[in-house]
């Protein structure tokens, strides 16, 4: 079982120095059937001034197994490495990773926005497919999709901004625009706004007193738990700490188990099941 809050690690203070040039990354954790077993597959997209890279880690299920890693580098000035195939063994089973980034489009984020695919093949099936070129991926691999659909467990990332932090979050298996905005420092009592697809879902006033908490809101008729902890924004020196945000679509079972008014401390300490989005927001002012 995946413990979302425990698995996410923010950057250290030293790693936030010179943020404009520093490497940025975003990590997705999936559960997929690889080598006849359900395993966590961790996909990390990274970028720096020189290149983009993709690292895929397949979970080992016993102490006798090593961690299985496949890394793909895409240097901005080289074309030859943007399509390829790598193979490795998980236990005694072969796993193939196919990719094609020749036409991929990138934005300011580490992961491509469109026109690419990454296909992981195990036991004669495509067990995990990333990107929007599914038809091309199935044609190249000559393998059908797995009967056991992979599940996205977690997205975790470091984001940077002065007052505004923008990213994408998953809700009901669809991507939505997520915006976190805080009021300028020195302008009365600090406030915080969280919006999804341009619609404000949370407005927190008196942030000096409510720097840590959680609320459940409804977005597209889906209950969404939102946790926040911005203590370090308010009470640490600039750049010394991050704001922490966790978004988790709520199931009927989790609502009944935890209740709507549970505290952030108890919930983050618990094992997080289902999808969650963990955001470390670093202020650059």
Secondary structure, 3 states (H helix, E strand, C coil): CCCHHHHCCCCCCHHHCCCCCCCEEEEEEEEEEECCEEEEEEEEEEECCCEEEEEEEECCCCCCCCCEEEEEEEECCCCHHHEEEEEEEECCEEEEEEEECCCCECCCCCCCCECCEEEEEECCEEEEEEECCHHHHHHHHCCEECCCCCEEEEEEEEEEECCEEEEEEEECCEEEEEEEEECCCCCCCCCEEEEECCEEEEEECCCCCCCEEEEEEEECCEEEEEEEECHHHHHCCCCCCCEEEEEEECCHHHHHHHCCCCCHHHHHHCCCCCCEEEEEEEECC
